[in-house]
Amino acid sequence: MAHAPQIKIPATYMRGGTSKGMFFSLTDLPEAAQVAGQVRDDILLRVIGSPDPYGKQTDGMGGATSSTSKTVILSKSEQPNHDVDYLFGQVAIDRPFVDWSGNCGNLTAAVGAFAISSGLVDADRILQNGITVVRIWQANIKKTIIAHVPMTNGDVQETGDFELDGVTFPAAEVKVEFMDPADGEGSMFPTGNLVDDLEVPDVGTFKATMINAGIPTIFLNADDMGYSGTELQEAINGDPAALERFETIRAYGAVKMGLISDISEAVARQHTPKVAFVAPAQNYVSSSGKQVFAEDIDLCVRALSMGKLHHAMMGTAAVAIGTAAAIPGTLVNEAAGGSERSEVTFGHPSGTLKVGAEAKKRDGDWTATKAIMSRSARVLMEGWVRIPGDSL
């Protein structure tokens, strides 16, 4: 029996923040995959190595976690005053599904560098030395992001001494600004409330702040969930009952936020919304053994992504944390002490992260103008990724 030979597709494997994924220029993809659809999804699934019933993605480029099962497609922007269009696909590990419903804030840190190196940014906008500003159109959520990419002798500067908890080695700092970060149509608080009573049948009723900023996120109080807010991955991910409970809460929260019409639809929308729980600042030891002191942070936050507790913090969820912290009355703001603030430092399983945000009340509704954080990024490998020809 004849089998189709492998095909090769130009690709770059990059780390951005605490995530890594496969980056593609749109025009380098097979022609049938240059438009959204099943062919594109099938190719990306095969590249990453999904679905994998073993949960390892051994026969692909994925790393068997939500942070390492990611794909990015970039093209010259079709939007005025933007350099590059950025499309993000979160690849499920155990199912044949690519979720296009949201952004990846961590990989956003690598978008500017890839765009410059791939010729997607006009040469007259690129500095030989200094900081090149890359204007990114995030196509999933239709928002503007500004990346500040360091340059040395005309090349992207990737090495440096900026340290990011959750990433082992230092690198160059990349500042990322999320402009008007409310995600989706309508109010930043889709229920109209800063805090709701979220009723979850057979689970309970929980105080919840549900916000569309960076990425739709449901914030809960750690204490209401029976947690301290200092848990590491194994405490949650090793408890199937806890994971099922969080997923049920996520599904009912998604309905209340208007993201889906029935809880049965949540299984096809794993990437959004996120669920996180917050607690006041306290001492704990991070996953690397680093001591985190209560006096160095404003609050503790733990967040789940694709059904598992994240090893650090998703960049988009950090935007949601910063925005919610800036608004008095939210659970996040209350956990941080209840005062007005333009930035917040929070503890996560791998350490700490600072994020700034600006929020204002206009005509009775809260709006976010900007959120900013520092990440880092670098190329891990570049060349071609190969997949069997019958993947097309």
C-alpha positions in Angstrom: 0.0 0.0 0.0 1.4 3.4 -1.1 1.7 6.1 1.5 2.1 9.8 0.8 5.6 11.1 1.6 6.2 13.7 4.2 5.9 17.4 3.3 7.9 20.2 4.9 6.6 23.6 5.9 8.8 26.6 6.9 8.3 27.2 10.6 10.0 28.6 13.7 9.8 27.2 17.2 9.7 30.1 19.6 9.4 30.7 23.3 7.3 33.7 24.3 6.9 34.5 28.0 6.2 31.2 29.8 4.8 29.5 26.6 6.3 28.1 23.4 4.8 27.3 20.1 5.1 26.9 16.3 5.2 30.1 14.3 4.2 30.2 10.6 4.1 32.9 8.0 0.6 32.6 6.4 2.1 32.5 2.9 4.4 29.6 3.8 1.5 27.3 4.7 0.1 25.0 2.0 -2.4 27.0 -0.1 -5.4 25.1 1.2 -4.4 26.1 4.8 -4.0 29.8 4.0 -7.7 30.2 4.8 -9.5 29.1 8.0 -11.0 25.7 7.9 -10.6 22.0 8.5 -7.5 21.6 6.3 -5.7 24.3 8.4 -6.8 22.7 11.6 -5.8 19.2 10.5 -2.3 20.4 9.6 -1.7 22.2 12.9 -3.0 19.2 14.8 -0.5 17.0 13.0 2.3 19.5 13.5 1.7 19.6 17.3 1.0 15.8 17.6 -2.7 15.8 18.5 -4.9 14.2 19.3 -2.8 11.9 21.5 -4.6 9.5 23.8 -1.3 9.0 25.6 -1.3 12.7 26.5 2.4 13.1 25.5 2.3 14.6 21.9 5.4 12.4 21.2 4.8 12.4 17.5 4.7 16.1 17.1 6.2 19.4 18.4 3.8 19.9 21.3 5.0 19.5 24.9 1.8 17.9 26.3 0.8 21.0 28.3 -1.5 23.9 27.5 1.6 26.2 27.5 3.4 24.1 24.9 0.5 23.1 22.6 0.2 26.3 20.7 0.4 27.6 17.1 0.7 31.1 15.6 0.1 32.3 12.1 1.3 35.8 11.0 0.9 37.9 7.9 1.4 41.5 6.9 -1.5 43.4 8.4 -4.6 44.3 6.4 -5.5 46.8 9.1 -4.6 50.5 8.8 -1.6 51.6 11.0 -0.7 48.0 11.9 2.4 46.0 10.9 1.3 42.4 11.4 -1.9 40.3 11.8 -1.5 37.7 14.5 -3.7 34.7 14.7 -3.4 32.2 17.6 -4.6 28.6 17.7 -4.7 26.7 21.0 -4.3 23.0 20.1 -6.1 20.4 22.3 -3.9 17.6 23.5 -6.4 14.7 23.6 -9.0 15.8 21.1 -8.9 16.8 17.4 -9.6 20.4 18.1 -8.0 23.8 17.6 -9.5 26.6 19.6 -9.4 30.0 17.9 -11.6 31.8 20.5 -8.9 33.8 22.3 -5.3 35.2 22.4 -2.1 33.9 24.0 -0.6 36.8 25.8 2.7 35.0 26.5 3.4 34.2 22.8 2.5 37.8 22.0 5.9 38.6 23.3 7.5 36.7 20.4 5.2 38.0 17.6 7.1 41.3 17.1 10.5 39.5 16.9 9.2 36.9 14.4 7.5 39.7 12.3 10.7 41.7 12.1 12.9 38.7 11.3 10.4 37.4 8.7 10.2 40.6 6.7 6.6 41.4 7.8 7.5 44.8 9.2 8.5 47.5 6.7 12.2 48.2 6.7 11.8 51.9 7.4 10.1 51.1 10.7 13.0 49.0 12.0 15.7 50.6 14.0 19.3 49.4 13.7 19.8 49.9 17.4 17.3 50.7 20.1 13.6 49.7 20.5 11.5 48.9 17.4 7.8 49.4 18.0 5.7 46.7 16.3 2.0 47.3 15.9 0.1 44.0 16.1 -3.5 43.3 15.2 -4.7 40.4 17.3 -7.1 38.8 14.8 -8.8 36.4 17.3 -10.1 39.2 19.5 -9.7 42.1 17.1 -7.5 44.2 19.4 -4.3 46.2 19.0 -1.1 45.2 20.8 2.1 47.1 20.8 5.4 45.2 21.2 8.6 47.0 22.1 11.4 44.9 20.5 15.0 45.5 21.4 17.4 45.7 18.3 21.2 45.5 18.0 23.0 46.1 14.7 19.7 45.5 12.8 18.9 42.2 14.4 16.4 41.4 17.1 18.2 41.3 20.5 17.2 38.1 22.2 19.8 37.7 24.9 19.8 39.8 28.0 19.5 39.8 31.8 15.8 40.2 32.2 14.5 37.4 34.5 10.9 36.1 34.3 9.6 33.7 36.9 8.5 30.5 35.1 11.4 30.8 32.6 14.7 29.2 33.6 17.2 31.5 31.8 17.4 35.3 31.4 16.8 37.0 28.1 16.1 40.4 26.6 13.1 42.3 28.0 10.1 42.8 25.6 7.5 45.3 26.9 4.0 44.5 25.6 1.1 46.9 25.7 -2.5 45.6 25.3 -4.6 48.5 24.1 -8.3 48.6 25.0 -7.9 45.1 26.3 -11.6 44.4 26.9 -12.2 41.2 25.0 -15.4 40.8 23.0 -18.5 42.8 22.3 -20.3 44.8 24.9 -19.4 45.6 28.5 -16.1 44.6 30.1 -18.3 43.1 32.9 -20.9 41.2 30.7 -23.3 40.7 33.6 -23.2 44.3 34.5 -21.9 43.5 38.0 -18.4 43.7 39.5 -19.3 40.6 41.6 -22.0 38.0 40.9 -23.4 35.0 42.7 -22.6 32.2 40.3 -24.9 29.3 40.8 -23.5 26.0 39.7 -25.9 23.1 40.2 -24.7 20.2 42.3 -21.5 22.2 43.0 -22.5 25.4 44.9 -22.9 29.1 44.6 -19.8 31.2 44.5 -18.9 34.9 44.6 -17.4 35.6 41.1 -15.9 38.5 39.2 -16.4 37.8 35.5 -14.5 40.2 33.3 -13.6 40.5 29.6 -10.1 42.0 29.6 -7.2 40.3 27.9 -9.2 37.1 27.9 -12.6 36.3 29.4 -11.9 35.3 33.0 -13.9 34.1 36.0 -12.3 35.0 39.3 -13.3 33.2 42.5 -12.2 33.5 46.1 -9.7 30.8 47.0 -11.2 30.4 50.4 -14.7 29.7 48.9 -13.1 26.9 46.9 -11.4 25.4 50.0 -7.9 26.6 48.9 -5.3 28.9 50.4 -4.3 30.5 47.1 -0.7 29.2 47.4 -1.3 25.8 45.7 1.2 24.5 43.2 0.2 22.4 40.2 0.2 19.0 41.8 -2.3 20.0 44.4 -4.9 20.7 41.7 -3.9 18.7 38.7 -3.5 15.5 40.8 -7.1 15.8 42.0 -9.6 14.7 39.2 -12.6 15.7 41.3 -11.2 19.3 41.7 -10.5 19.6 37.9 -14.1 18.4 37.1 -15.5 20.9 39.6 -13.5 23.8 38.0 -14.6 22.7 34.5 -18.3 22.7 35.6 -17.9 26.2 37.1 -16.2 27.3 33.9 -19.1 26.0 31.8 -21.8 27.8 33.9 -19.7 30.9 34.0 -19.3 30.9 30.3 -23.1 30.8 29.9 -23.5 33.7 32.4 -20.9 35.7 30.5 -22.8 35.2 27.2 -19.9 33.3 25.6 -22.0 30.2 25.0 -25.8 29.5 25.2 -25.6 26.1 26.9 -23.1 24.4 29.1 -22.7 21.6 26.5 -20.9 24.0 24.3 -18.1 24.5 26.8 -16.3 21.4 25.6 -15.7 23.0 22.2 -14.5 26.2 23.8 -11.7 25.1 26.1 -9.4 28.1 25.7 -12.0 30.6 27.0 -13.1 31.6 29.5 -10.3 31.0 32.0 -11.0 30.3 35.7 -8.8 31.7 38.5 -8.9 32.0 42.2 -7.5 34.8 44.3 -6.3 35.2 47.9 -4.6 37.9 50.0 -0.8 38.1 49.9 1.0 35.4 51.9 4.3 33.6 52.1 4.8 30.5 50.1 7.5 28.5 48.2 7.2 28.5 44.4 7.6 25.5 42.2 11.3 26.3 41.7 11.9 26.4 45.4 12.1 30.2 45.5 10.6 31.8 48.6 7.9 34.3 47.8 7.2 36.8 50.6 3.9 38.4 51.3 5.4 41.9 51.6 6.7 41.6 48.0 3.3 40.9 46.4 -0.2 42.4 46.5 -2.2 39.1 46.3 -1.9 35.5 45.2 -3.6 34.2 42.0 -3.9 30.7 40.6 -5.4 30.1 37.1 -6.5 27.1 35.1 -5.9 26.8 31.3 -7.2 24.0 29.1 -8.5 22.1 32.2 -5.3 22.2 34.3 -3.7 24.6 36.8 -1.1 26.7 34.9 2.5 26.4 35.9 2.9 30.2 36.0 0.3 32.7 34.6 -1.1 33.1 31.1 -0.3 36.5 29.7 -3.9 37.3 28.8 -5.0 36.3 32.3 -2.4 38.6 33.7 -4.1 41.4 31.8 -7.4 40.4 33.3 -5.8 40.4 36.8 -4.2 43.8 36.3 -7.5 45.3 35.0 -9.7 43.8 37.7 -7.2 44.9 40.3 -7.5 48.5 39.1 -11.3 48.5 39.7 -12.5 48.9 43.3 -15.1 46.3 44.3 -13.9 43.3 42.2 -12.7 40.2 44.0 -9.2 40.8 42.6 -9.1 44.3 44.0 -10.4 43.2 47.3 -7.8 40.4 47.6 -5.2 43.0 46.9 -6.3 45.2 49.7 -9.1 47.2 48.2 -7.2 50.4 47.3 -7.1 52.2 44.0 -4.0 51.1 42.0 -2.5 51.4 38.5 -0.3 48.3 38.9 -0.3 45.1 40.8 2.3 42.4 41.7 0.8 39.0 42.2 2.2 35.6 43.2 1.7 32.6 41.0 3.0 29.0 41.2 6.4 29.9 39.6 6.9 33.2 41.4 5.7 36.7 40.9 4.6 39.0 38.0 3.9 42.8 37.9 1.3 44.1 35.5 0.0 47.7 35.0 -3.5 48.7 33.9 -5.5 51.8 33.4 -9.3 51.6 33.9 -11.9 54.4 33.9 -15.6 54.7 34.5 -17.5 56.3 31.6 -21.3 56.7 31.5 -21.6 54.2 34.3 -19.5 51.5 32.7 -15.9 50.6 33.4 -13.5 50.6 30.5 -9.9 49.6 30.3 -7.6 51.8 28.2 -4.3 49.8 28.4 -2.5 47.0 30.2 1.2 46.6 30.1 3.7 44.0 31.2 7.2 42.8 30.5 8.0 39.4 29.0 10.9 37.9 27.0 11.1 35.8 23.9 13.6 33.9 21.7 13.9 31.6 18.8 14.5 28.0 19.8 14.7 26.4 16.4 14.0 27.5 12.8 13.7 25.6 9.5 11.0 23.3 8.4 8.5 21.1 10.3 7.6 17.9 8.6 4.2 16.2 8.5 2.9 13.1 6.5 1.4 14.2 3.2 -1.9 12.6 4.0 -2.4 15.2 6.7 -3.6 17.6 4.1 
